[in-house]
């Protein structure tokens, strides 16, 4: 029995339907990726040291590693949502780059949350949230790798999506934080923590809905 194939118009329609999600995810990551690129350029060019950026010049390796690996993780992760790519060898190759990048992103984020002298608006509660979510992101990637090694695609898919949702938190935080900051400036610590947590929370809710919906 031969496997039915899609004709050209059907393939074109299928391709068009597969792109909105990855394009949307890349656009969501656009602001933090651009901001991170500007930070790396600032460090590389030896810009003037201020109270706001001194911690990055004092210890540049963690922040540069975080920015580079996070950008790689977010872009490659978005492309993994294209069904046609998941059915090809590219999916496995990209995963071998994406997982290490995600682990570096998670652990460098934890290190910065604990070791950097952060601005006063970052309270202890936000530090706990950052460390907890960074650990969950890293654990999720490890669980996903172990699961696919056991041919458990369902668990692999679920934990890769959860970890990606955490990594993409900075993109959603642009929308949870910016309206208030543009109107009222930097909020006090409690509000700042809530708005930051809301970015991760929204992503994790959407991730669970996507997991429940299935591979479609």
Secondary structure as the mmCIF struct_conf table of DSSP 4:
data_model
#
loop_
_struct_conf.conf_type_id
_struct_conf.id
_struct_conf.beg_label_comp_id
_struct_conf.beg_label_asym_id
_struct_conf.beg_label_seq_id
_struct_conf.end_label_comp_id
_struct_conf.end_label_asym_id
_struct_conf.end_label_seq_id
HELX_LH_PP_P HELX_LH_PP_P1 UNK A 2 UNK A 4
HELX_RH_AL_P HELX_RH_AL_P1 UNK A 8 UNK A 45
TURN_TY1_P TURN_TY1_P1 UNK A 46 UNK A 46
HELX_LH_PP_P HELX_LH_PP_P2 UNK A 47 UNK A 49
TURN_TY1_P TURN_TY1_P2 UNK A 51 UNK A 53
HELX_RH_AL_P HELX_RH_AL_P2 UNK A 54 UNK A 58
BEND BEND1 UNK A 59 UNK A 59
HELX_RH_AL_P HELX_RH_AL_P3 UNK A 60 UNK A 79
TURN_TY1_P TURN_TY1_P3 UNK A 80 UNK A 81
HELX_RH_AL_P HELX_RH_AL_P4 UNK A 83 UNK A 86
TURN_TY1_P TURN_TY1_P4 UNK A 87 UNK A 87
BEND BEND2 UNK A 88 UNK A 88
HELX_RH_AL_P HELX_RH_AL_P5 UNK A 89 UNK A 115
BEND BEND3 UNK A 116 UNK A 116
TURN_TY1_P TURN_TY1_P5 UNK A 120 UNK A 121
BEND BEND4 UNK A 122 UNK A 122
HELX_RH_AL_P HELX_RH_AL_P6 UNK A 124 UNK A 149
TURN_TY1_P TURN_TY1_P6 UNK A 150 UNK A 151
HELX_RH_AL_P HELX_RH_AL_P7 UNK A 153 UNK A 167
TURN_TY1_P TURN_TY1_P7 UNK A 168 UNK A 168
HELX_RH_AL_P HELX_RH_AL_P8 UNK A 169 UNK A 184
BEND BEND5 UNK A 186 UNK A 186
HELX_LH_PP_P HELX_LH_PP_P3 UNK A 187 UNK A 188
HELX_RH_AL_P HELX_RH_AL_P9 UNK A 189 UNK A 213
#
